[in-house]
């Protein structure tokens, strides 16, 4: 499942867009709230959540099968 952006908290810094290896946010413009263009390309690494300066602006929902493999 792709990341979820809370538009009320996002400041449009673009850190998540720059760090994403899967180009989930492809085509998002700087200084604007990023758009999830290719959700199927999400690798669930969590880098977008880690680099976000606003806590809770980006959340990553990891699919259940992947959660089980982490254990």
C-alpha positions in Angstrom: 0.0 0.0 0.0 1.3 3.4 -0.9 2.1 6.2 1.6 -0.7 8.4 2.8 -0.1 12.2 2.9 -2.1 14.2 5.4 -2.7 17.4 3.4 -3.5 19.4 6.6 0.0 18.7 8.0 2.1 18.6 4.8 4.2 21.7 4.3 5.2 20.8 0.7 8.9 20.6 1.3 9.4 17.8 -1.2 11.7 15.6 0.9 9.6 12.6 0.4 9.6 13.1 -3.4 13.4 13.4 -3.5 14.1 10.3 -1.3 11.6 7.9 -3.0 13.4 5.2 -4.9 10.3 3.9 -6.5 9.1 7.2 -8.0 5.8 6.9 -6.3 5.5 10.7 -6.4 6.5 11.1 -10.0 5.4 14.4 -11.5 4.8 16.1 -8.2 5.8 19.7 -8.2 8.1 21.5 -5.7 6.5 23.6 -3.0 3.2 21.7 -3.4 1.6 18.8 -1.7 3.0 15.6 -3.4 0.6 13.4 -5.3 0.8 9.6 -5.3 1.0 8.9 -9.0 2.3 5.3 -9.0 1.2 3.6 -5.8 2.1 0.1 -7.1 5.8 1.2 -7.2 6.0 1.7 -3.5 8.8 -0.5 -2.0 7.6 0.1 1.6 11.1 1.2 2.8 9.7 4.0 4.9 12.3 6.6 3.8 9.5 9.1 3.0 8.3 8.9 6.6 11.8 9.2 8.0 12.8 12.4 6.0 9.5 14.2 6.6 10.1 17.2 9.0 6.5 17.3 10.1 5.5 14.3 12.3 2.5 12.5 11.0 2.4 14.3 7.6 3.4 11.0 5.8 2.2 7.6 7.0 3.1 4.3 5.4 0.7 1.4 5.5 2.7 -1.8 5.2 0.7 -4.8 3.8 0.0 -7.6 6.2 2.2 -10.2 4.3 5.2 -7.9 4.5 4.5 -7.2 8.2 4.6 -10.9 8.9 7.9 -11.3 7.0 9.5 -8.5 9.2 9.0 -10.7 12.3 
